[in-house]
């Protein structure tokens, strides 16, 4: 089995995961989460719009990209150099396939169109898609439990780091101390004064796999703990936005309570 075909979470491959969860923007496949995707992209749009024109820097690192690029569309307008990273080779292969314009790559055009609409400029979505492809410069392996999470690769400190729905999954069986250490590890890749953009699940105690079994495949986090971990890792000027999942009598896929968007700056 090639690295591209290795299992990804509960799916046979990273591509199967994409086809299941990202086939539309409505969240129909994940009723527990509601319309979280438009909210998520709106937060990235707002954050990166605030950074646009600041002259802050050119280089953005995405920690735990998975096989997705939706989270990078807004950032590509601000940062012309983006490095994607993940623990899973097959996930990175999906990104590279899309960047290279492979006809069999997952179609991210609905997500690019959505963000282009938020930006409300004269730029076409096709141009924004080309801009994102051009901005993604490399895909590298990442292990957030290493003191250098990108080992053996070595990079100059980045101007900004983002991570979306990664650390809580990586730390699910290692506990909160491991989460706090992972925050410190990725902080080492960011230059002083650099920006952090984080999105994370809040209040998850279980997920349901395709066989219907409940599994604690995500570290249960709350906002106070996330902010404390960031503060203790040397981040300041922390700002948050929260999305509350729909009230429901039955959880179909998880008991997730919400999503948290945090921005901060490294001291």
Secondary structure, 3 states (H helix, E strand, C coil): CCHHHCCECCECCHHHHHHHHCCCCCCCCCCCCCCHHHHHHHHHHHHHHHHCCCCCCCEEEEECCCCCCHHHCCHHHCCCEEEEEECCHHHHHHHHHHHCCCCCCCCCHHHHHHHHHHHCCCCCHHHHHHHHHHHEEEEEECCCCCCCCCCCCCCCCEEEEEEECCHHHHCCCCCHHHHHHHHHHHHCCEEEEEEEEEEEEECCCCEECCCCCEECCCCCCCHHHHHHHHHHCCEEEEEEEEEECCCCCCCCCECCCEEEEEEEEEC
